[in-house]
Amino acid sequence: MSHQHLKKLQLKIHGMHCTSCEVLIERKFKGISGIEKVKVSHANGKAEVYYTQEPELDKLRNVLKGDGYGVSWWQDDHSGARGGLHKNTQKDYLEIGAIVLIITAAYFILRQLDVVPKNIGISDNMSYGFVFLIGLVAALSTCMAVTGGLLLGVAGKYNEKYPTLTGFQKFKPHLYFNMGRVASYAILGGAVGALGSVFTFSPKAAGFVTLLASLVMILLGFQLLKLFPRLKRFSPRMPKFLAHKIQDLVSHDSKGAPFLLGASTFFLPCGFTQALQLYVLAKGDFLTGALTMLAFSLGTLP
């Protein structure tokens, strides 16, 4: 249906961090009767909803309540006039200071206990343990909310087609989905690393790409802590239509669907994944790429 024949309302969405948030909210809103099209931007916190039957604000709030987002009318939200930016408070800066302090203190404690070797230093290589920790952080962020939605959707479809399944059999789609994720991250991570070897990066160029990946990580940290919100516009973006295409695969009810859907999550718009993809590209090595992305995927499983 053409936009010319639809009515539009504008909403302020609170709590978004990245493109994955946009995808999740767009799909949740499109599931409401009467809503035909949704456009969401995490950069300014704005959602444009095109409808044939106007949805109630409470219904819009309820569909996002479990995901931690807030919804209000755009024109009623005073922050809308400032582009939807979060105003930093002293508490925000205290939080990041506390995090740095805790990490630093933990590092020195672990060194004293010989858990971390005393001769360890800063290098251009991430340890796989550190990459695993990045995966744990990503699992707690909204980046994984889209992946979680895919898993629940495909598991529900699978169990709906095979209603006689019991016990462990019902858990199979969860197992296949995560097997697909881990396998694809390892194989495709290795492929990205091998691709980097084709480009034959000079040490300086490889260092630049590694630095870029590190900056993406820092930018993600700022977004999660709601620091320097204007930096959102510089976030890496994978085409959003790709995420929606992957979401549409949930409707497939074949036995192999959970595995294939899990494998496809390598291409979802997640800043953490994209930063590590840049990193392994700079490393230019199949094994490093495979093990790095494998460690990350294992970290996201919990």
Secondary structure, 3 states (H helix, E strand, C coil): CCHHHCEEEEEEEECCCCHHHHHHHHHHHHCCCCEEEEEEECCCCEEEEEECCCCCHHHHHHHHHCCCCEEEEHHHCHHHHHCCCCCCCHHHHHHHHHHHHHHHHHHHHHHHCCCCCCCCCCCCCCCHHHHHHHHHHHHHCCHHHHHHHHHHHHHHHHHHHCCCCCCHHHHHHHHHHHHHHHHHHHHHHHHHHHHHHHHCCCHHHHHHHHHHHHHHHHHHHHHHCCCCHHHHHHCCCCCHHHHHHHHHHHHCCCCCHHHHHHHHHHHCCCHHHHHHHHHHHHHCCHHHHHHHHHHHHHHHCC
